[in-house]
């Protein structure tokens, strides 16, 4: 029974990770489709996109130190 619970927890975390990753990826794609002028209108530049989308924890998980 413990093994089934462990597999269930792992599966839940995996699906949650995939959903979060897809949401982040969609946000990046959407922002990258904007022109520089449109980004400026909302107070962003191209360099801000990655910093805004990825949470601090995500950056740590993928090895970014900034």
N, C-alpha and C positions, 0 to 999 in steps of 0.2 A: 504494500500500500504506500509506503514511503517513497518508493521509486516512482510511482505514478504521480504523486504530489510534486516531486522534484521535477519530473518531466513537464508537468503542467505549469509550474512556475517558470521553468526555462522557456517553454513555448510562449507564455504570456509576455515575458520580457522581450523575446525575439520579435514577436508581432508588434509590440509597443515601439521597439526600436525602429522597425521598418516603417511604421506609420509616421513616426516623428521625422525620420530621414526623408521620407517622400514629401512631407509638408515643407521641410526646410528647402529641399531641392526645387519644389514648385515656386516657393517664394523667391529664390535666387533667380530662377528662369524668368519670372515675371519682372523682377527689378532690372535684370539685364536687358530685357526688351525695351525698356524705357530709354528715351534719348537723354543726352547729357542735360539738355534744357529742362526736360521733365523731371529729372532727378534733382536739378538745382531748385526747381519750383517747390519741391517737397523737402528741401534742405539737406539733400544727400549728394554724394559724388560716388563714382565707381568704387573707390577704395573703401567706402563705408558699407557696401553691400555685405561683404563677408563678415565684418565685425558685428553688424546688426542681426544677421540671421542666426549665426551659431552662438549658442549659449556658452558661457564660460566652461561649464562641465563638458560640453561637446568638444571644445577646443582641447581641453586636457585629455579627453579620451582619444582624440586623433593625433595627439603629440605636439600640438602647437603650444609654444611657451608664452606667447604674447597675450 
